Amino acid sequence: MVMNLKDAIEGREYIISSIETDDEELNSFLFSLGCYSGEAITVISHLKGGCVVSIKDSRYNIDNQLAEAIIV
């Protein structure tokens, strides 16, 4: 099942299948966080404006625009 992080279940680990954005700056930012195709990601919690995710033992608060671009 293909979905973005906004629809992901909290506490479950997913493998990123793709990043859907035409914005190179956004793509580079996500890559610098370790967020790229094939990498594991876990949604810790959903917030009103986005969600908290865990990537490579680090936690990040990402907004809904970023969450929608990350396909798992």
C-alpha positions as CSV (number, residue, x, y, z in Angstrom):
1,M,0.0,0.0,0.0
2,V,1.4,3.4,-1.1
3,M,0.8,6.3,1.2
4,N,2.5,9.4,2.5
5,L,3.7,10.1,6.1
6,K,0.6,12.1,6.9
7,D,-1.5,8.9,6.7
8,A,1.1,6.7,8.4
9,I,0.3,4.9,11.7
10,E,2.1,6.2,14.7
11,G,4.8,3.9,16.1
12,R,5.1,1.8,13.0
13,E,8.4,1.6,11.0
14,Y,8.1,2.2,7.3
15,I,10.6,2.1,4.4
16,I,10.7,5.2,2.3
17,S,9.8,4.3,-1.3
18,S,10.2,7.8,-2.8
19,I,10.3,11.5,-2.2
20,E,7.8,13.3,-4.4
21,T,8.9,16.9,-4.9
22,D,10.2,19.0,-7.7
23,D,11.9,21.3,-5.2
24,E,15.6,20.5,-5.3
25,E,16.2,22.5,-2.0
26,L,13.6,20.4,-0.2
27,N,15.0,17.2,-1.7
28,S,18.5,18.2,-0.5
29,F,17.2,19.1,3.0
30,L,15.5,15.7,3.4
31,F,18.6,13.9,2.1
32,S,20.7,15.8,4.7
33,L,18.4,14.4,7.4
34,G,18.9,10.8,6.1
35,C,15.5,10.8,4.6
36,Y,15.7,9.1,1.2
37,S,14.5,6.1,-0.7
38,G,15.2,2.8,1.0
39,E,15.7,4.3,4.5
40,A,13.5,3.4,7.5
41,I,11.3,6.0,9.1
42,T,8.9,5.9,12.0
43,V,6.1,8.4,12.8
44,I,6.3,9.1,16.5
45,S,3.3,11.3,16.7
46,H,0.9,13.4,14.5
47,L,0.6,17.1,15.3
48,K,-1.8,19.7,14.0
49,G,0.7,21.2,11.5
50,G,2.7,18.1,10.8
51,C,4.3,15.2,12.6
52,V,7.3,14.0,14.6
53,V,9.4,11.3,12.9
54,S,12.4,9.2,13.8
55,I,15.1,8.7,11.2
56,K,18.4,7.0,12.0
57,D,18.0,7.4,15.8
58,S,17.2,11.1,15.5
59,R,13.8,12.8,15.9
60,Y,12.6,15.6,13.6
61,N,9.4,17.7,13.6
62,I,8.3,18.0,10.0
63,D,5.4,20.0,8.6
64,N,2.5,18.6,6.5
65,Q,4.1,19.7,3.2
66,L,7.2,17.5,3.9
67,A,5.0,14.7,5.3
68,E,3.0,14.6,2.1
69,A,6.2,14.5,-0.1
70,I,7.6,11.4,1.7
71,I,6.0,8.3,0.2
72,V,6.2,5.0,2.2
